[in-house]
Amino acid sequence: MVSFSDPFRLEIIDLMMDGEVCVCDIMKLTKLSQSRISYHIKILKEAGLISDRQDGRWVYYSLNKESLFLIKEWITSLTDYSSNRKRCCE
């Protein structure tokens, strides 16, 4: 879950909530440099959270909704497990 540990990566993920974006869009909206965005994109791609599509010389990035759904399910199961677990001192 290191991919979620950085506020810039969370901001990039948030930008993709409405659909695919290119690095130039991310640069305009975040004021980050291209190299810094590329670094964060690489981490998000390696984690399987985003995917890319090339169109000519442009690369568009979008959320991998299946991966995000699995993460949501995992968090839900942890929450359910935690709330249903008996406490040792009760």
N, C-alpha and C positions, 0 to 999 in steps of 0.2 A: 503494500500500500504506500510505498515511498512516492509513487506518482501523485498521490493526493497531499503530500506533505509540503508542497510549495504553493504559495499564494498565486504566483504567476501561472502555474499549471492549472490551478482551479479557475483562474480568469480565462485562460484559453479554452478550457472545457466549457465554461459558461457561454463563451462566444459561439460555440458550435451547437448550442441548444436549439437554435433556429434553423440550422442547416449547415451546409459545408462552407468553409472559408479558405482563403489562400493566405499565405504569409503576409502579403502586402496589406490585406484587410486587418490582420492581427497587429501589424506594425502601426497602422493608423490609429487603431482603437486603444492600444496599450502603451504606445510610445517606447516600446522595447526595440532594440536593434535586431536586425535579421539574424545575426549569429546567435544571439541569446534565445530568440524564438526557436530557431532550428534545434538548439540544445534541448529545450523543453519538449518540442515536438518529438524528438528522437526518444526521449524517456517515455512519453505517452504512447508512442507506437510500439515500443518494446514491451510495454505493459499490456498491450492489446486493447487499450482504451479508445484509440482512434485509428482510422484507416485513411488511405490517400488514393487519389485518382488523378492521373495526369491528363491534361488537355492541352496539347501543343507544348509550349514551354512553361505553362502554369501547372502547379500542383495544388489540388484542392483537398482539404482535410475535413473529415466528418467523424462524429462519434460512432463508436462501435456499440450500438445499443444492446446487443446481445451480452457483451461483457459487462456493461453497466447493470443490466438486469440481473446477471449472476451475482454481482457484488451486492446489489440491493437484497437479493434473496439470502445471501450469506449474512448480511448485517441483521436482517429480520430474524433469521434463525438464532443468531447470537443473543439478540434481545429477548426473544421468546424463551430461550434456554435460561438466560439469566433471571428473568422474572418468575419462572416456574421452579427454579431450583430452591431446595430447602436450605436455609441458613444453618451453619453448624452450631450456632449458639441459641437457636430458638427452642 
